[in-house]
């Protein structure tokens, strides 16, 4: 009698004549859900990947990205051996070498660069959204700190949001995703769970079945927007004025909870003064939405209890991004939506069970210069005194993800720039490397990962052997530390030692660390209520609706709207949302379909464009050649080319990032991708 196929305890499963072993794992990809997994393995071959129930939010199902992860782990583009460049940069011509040869070359060149130009001439270029505490900011950070390398400000995503949330609420966790089923109204503001974070959809569906209302604020008609009570398709970059107008309306119409604000908030009058400039009429005109729809949003939100706002990262990707997030997160405080299950907001829950990796790094951060990753293109511009001569790229594909793509490409092409790329597959960036090192996937190494949505920490162990000669991050950087003379006898280097150092120094609720070590998973249970069970983690434990530090960072312009950067020459807003098949650029090598620019039919008609026609979308920074798709789900004035595309998806090898400047948002040094303004014309 065969054992059931959902056995996740590592026991053999008979399936016909085939003997499988089902092994537990956990998804570390850049998603709030942190699914627990059951991986069916035959030898060292991944047969299938399914969800299991160890993380209750997973509920036995997972997204197609992870279900098909074996395609990525075993694809033709997978790197199996260290490589050294033999041809011109960008040509993709490499020769296989041994690990000893590759690591000796890397150590020699980095040592020489530090000696000739100083440690700051070396830049670690990494993001790590899809990595855990063992393969990001552990032994890697130790090596770069001891080298005295430049520091990287990882601001390409969530930086304005993080600054705003910290300024207003500190490290306060939001509503547990499972608790959205208790909400009488949910506002999805700038997020699309159908493509990223699918496990929020079932709680929303259960709430809707009981009569809950749904508001979606997004310039595109997303799958959930099609079924919403109100879809507010605002012009990108105007989230700030909409949020401020809603706040003013709450104050003016007696829906502000003044008693709650008196007890739990500061900066109320300063915030109210900044919001005073925005009536619903004025905001509707600037955001280009129907005033009746905006009034209905205000009324529904004021009257509903519990009412929840799930705020995504879309509203931060523009010049007003930090102020927009702050204004959105101020609404539940003004309206008094806290204090009930399913009421309040969720931004990121990553601080609910935050991992403290400093003990695993075992080296304090030096006061070296900081380079904003959104401006890497300008940092790599020339090899001059004080410039960058060594670039170590890992957990990142900058040519596909960073602004001002053409500047990044020019920098990577410099012959005097020594570039190492440490990745799982041959990315567009790797083609410009001098040395390419093969990295393991999360199914091939130990990992420790905290979630920013599900409020869990999971430890996962390898379920298959490393592909080819690939090695984990913590192993490779420990070996480089040895070669560079930076290793110390008491450094934690093994996965077990790193986990112990991290867990011992992480401030968790009682019993959480023991639960993790015993069961590979610990979690904060659902059912906690903001301002009943958790409170603002600011210095005075109050919500600060007008943080003076944020106002100073914004040049005295916190909550002050900056006008649209469009011009008659480049009038269209370019947005670059996430793809359902990718996590940023990850898995991009698997999709060979030509990309297309999506455009509202009215915008296409005024330019003489037809569905499927060849076009170029352009501005002063560059141009992208592809086809056009007419799309009624996109509001007029906005065109869409997804983020994370690889060069093979377009006709000229450029992607949306070639059209995005490296200008920064008002807070956090964040990216302003959605401020790209473009024109579109037919190509013969």
ABEGO torsion letter per residue (X at the ends): XBBBAABAAGBBBBBEABBBBBBBBBBABBBAAGBBBBBBBBEABBABBBBBAABAAAGGBBBAAAAAAAAAAABAABBABBBBBABBBGAGBBBBBBAAAAAAAAAAAAAAAAAAAEAAABBBBBAGAABBAAABGBAAAAAAAAAGBBBBBBAABGAAAAAAAAAAAEABBBBBAAAAAABABBBBBGBBAAABGAAAAAAAAAAAAAGBBBBBBBABBBAAAAABABBBBBBBGAAAAAAAAAAAAAAAAGABBAAAAAAABBGAAAAAAAAAABBAAAAAAAAGBBAAAAAAAAAAAAABOBBBBBBBAAAAABAAAAAAAAAAAAAAAAAGABGBBGBEBBBBAAAABBBBAAAAAGBBBBBBBBBBAAAAAAAAABBBBGBBABBBBBGBBAAAABBGAAAAAAAAABAABBBBBBBABBBAAAAABABBBBBBBAAABBBBBBBAAAGBBBBBBBABBBBEABBBAAAAAAAAAAAAGABBAABBABAAAAAAAAAAABBBBBGAAAAAAAAGBBBBBBGBBBGAABBBABAAGBBBABBAAAAAAAGGABGBBBBBABBAABABBBBBBBBAABBEABGAAABABBBBBBBBAAAAAAAGBBBGBBBBBBBAAEBBBBBBBBBAABBBGBBBBBBGBBAAABAAGBBAAAABBABBBABGGBBAAAABBBBBBBBX
